[in-house]
């Protein structure tokens, strides 16, 4: 029985099947929203309101010809999409929405899982870098260096912003942080600045406008993904979708009080809160233009990092006041 | 580490084929080189085998965006050759369409600039509103792209009261939207951060490299054929030449948006002061043997047609200098020491129309640097010289 439960857990809910369905739904939501904000229709024909379009795109790409460049590092080039998807799917399991007990830590909810989650969210960036680098295409190489350059900009503000609520909650465990803020909702306001910083950093991590620099199509064609096609590209796209869900779920856990209420209500909470975060991310995407890679770094270190430190100071002061 | 990036002949940033060979050091451009000749159509040669009237429609097809510019430029030249004068009402309608075309071209450019800068929302909004001016053009001429309104000695279609009212109504909507875009394009922080200081071209360089149109005016040179050498009815219409002194892509954006408002004013003036009378006069079949140079301020800059007649039904020579050709030299200057990220923006900022500017194929010898113009027959010869000893199954003969 335990084996069956584990298998269900890994492959159906909240494992691969759920991740696949929910992340493609989120892609549709993001695309539709982005399109409506631009006065376009967006996906319309596949399913009701085009809701099945991302799934159709996925299967279409799966059936397309898969080309590996002659001069590419073939092993790495082919393995990276699968690795990337595995990493973000693993990260998804750490989100405290199902099957955890607050009182007893387990394999998927333990003290320090916040750090593991942030680590698992950093790895995709390196996957993109390696993907671009191993393609040996000029445009991919430039995209790859841009991925890394951007990482130096947004990673530190993101870590600082996400860790400051943890300091206030006095725990490194996602479930406990969320529970702490549910008991004292007004303390969420303390982290408002951190939330804004984290939103901007996550936007950069997900490489969405204004930070879609590594695959800016008008400059460097497909950027890191220039040489990818067929199944590998499909996996990469799915990976980006899952990363979007994981990142928004992380923000919802840390800043918006997590997903209380058991199985069904927890799921409902999860869906609503992640959709709210994705809504804000889409809004940023629709209202800005792409900036240059040097502007990302200077913006991050001139504004985001000092503000994140300020947030940390505020948190420490508030912690002194309430204890 | 220096390496070369090929942008084009096929690249998402380019709407038409052109080769940009860029040598970069990291993200910074050290050298830039333009390769033309992917889109040559032989229009000038074709024009020599068509009659004066047929050539109007050929000229229209030089460019899809500034189709009216090329026909007007051509028709003005031919009218001078034939020594006829188009009637006032005809000239007013011709100018009206010219200004509407300027609006549609500038709006199109604004959208493209937004897209190249990664600001797709701006692109979508501007192009949605560009539909309004396309509809106006359709009201006037029945067509959205090739208006075919010009004829030698005037225009082909008249305006009535209802059309005038419709145009004025649509124009007030467009004016309101343009104010919004002027505000957005010059204040949205991430957009301005991308445009300001990019692709700098000093006043001296702009003049020395013969830049034309908004590119020149954004460098602070108030040069506009409509003011300097008025044609049609521009000497009676009040308007200002818009300039900016920043010399960068932001300046070019501002100049174009300001020109939009000038065009709205011009159109309103034209429609309110539309004279009565005929719209065209009869033109003779053959002009006298003579030559003429006609200038016209297209949305992209100065357009020049040189027409030579030998007294027959067909021109002896027709030479087109499209504005894009005038801006190529300046583009190379602007690209140097910029970022890779700015290539599409700088290149788009001259509003390139590549097929307008294509003339002939020049073959450059990579080893000696020698250039020569080649004909089809010598190209065939060249092909055989490449592998003279290799046996061929059969020679390819046209038609295949």
Interface residues (C-beta under 8 A of the other chain):
Chain A: X37 X38 X39 X40 X138 X139 X142 X145 X209 X210 X212 X213 X216 X217 X218 X219 X220 X221 X286 X287 X288 X289 X290 X291 X292 X293 X294 X295
Chain B: X3 X5 X6 X11 X12 X13 X26 X27 X114 X115 X116 X117 X118 X119 X120 X121 X122 X124 X125 X128 X188 X190 X191 X193 X194 X339 X340 X341 X342 X343 X344
